[in-house]
Amino acid sequence: MARNRNKSNGLMGFNDVATPKKPESTNSNINSDVNFKEKVDPLERLMEEHPAKELTTILKGIYFDSEVADVIDKQAKSLGRGGKSKIVNDIVKSYFQEKGLL
């Protein structure tokens, strides 16, 4: 389509700029492997991937002396996520069992 310019001021006319361009190519990268029956809702998918845990643990905030906290931090690094809780839980549980409270 030849663009006509107004000879007096060099501007293009409305039809020259307002008509949509036709696509030169089509999308050949269509994914035909999409499963539309698969759950798309992100909340449902997360709930299936991570089912709710039993409420067997309770969060308690307690203060430690700095030297005790340093040892817990150092020992828990190798245990990964939840390592501090596991260390403290095991120590407190063994103490209570020794005293006959558990």
N, C-alpha and C positions, 0 to 999 in steps of 0.2 A: 504494500500500500504506500503510495507516494504521499509524502507529507507536503501539504500546500502551505506555504508561508505567505502571510500578508505582505505584499511588496512594500507597503508604506512604512511599517514598523518592524518587520521581520518576525512577528509572532505567529505561532501556529493557531489554527482555528480550533473550536471546541471539539468537533468530531475527530480531529486528528489526535487529540490527547485523551478523549473520553472513551473511545472504543476499546474494549478489552482485547488483549493480545491472545491469540490462539496458542495453545501449548504446542511446542515443536516436537515433543516426544511423549510417549506414555510411560508409566511406571512399570518396568519389567521385573522389579524386585518385590513382587507380591509374595507374602509368606502364606502358603497354602496349608501349612502344618498347624495353624492356630486351632486350639480346641475351645470352642465357645461354651461348652458345657462345664469347663473348669471354673472354679470359684474365682471371681475377680475382686470381690470385696476384701480389701486389705485386712480389716478387723477379723473377719471370719477365717482368713488364711492364717493370721497370726495365732488365733485361738486354737486352730488345729495343730499348728507347728509346736506351740508351747502350751499344753494343757495346764490347768490350774493345779498347783501343788497342794497337797494336804497341809492344813495349817498345823504343822508339828513344831514349828519354831516361832519364838516370840522375840521381838526386838527389845532389848534392855540397854539403856545407856549407863555405863559405869565409868568411873575415873580410875586410872592406874597411875602409880608412881612412874616418873619418867624413865627410870632404868628398866622397869618391868615392861613398859610400852615399847622401849627400844628392842628388847629381846623378842617380844611378840612380833614386832614388825620384821625383824631380821629373819626369824624362823619361818614366818608365813610367806615370805617371798617365793620360796620354792614350791609352795602348795597351790599357788594360783588363787583364783577367785574363791572366796569363802574360807581361805586358809586360817585367818585370824580367829574366826568363829569356831572352826574345828579344833584348833589348839586349845583355846580357852574352854570350850565345851568339854573336851576330853579330860583336861586337868581338873576342872570343877567336878565333873561327874565321878572321876576316880576318887577324889577326896570325899565326896558325899557317900560313895559306896563303902569306902574304908571306915567311915564313921557310922555306917548303918542307917543312913538317912534315905538311901535309895535301894 
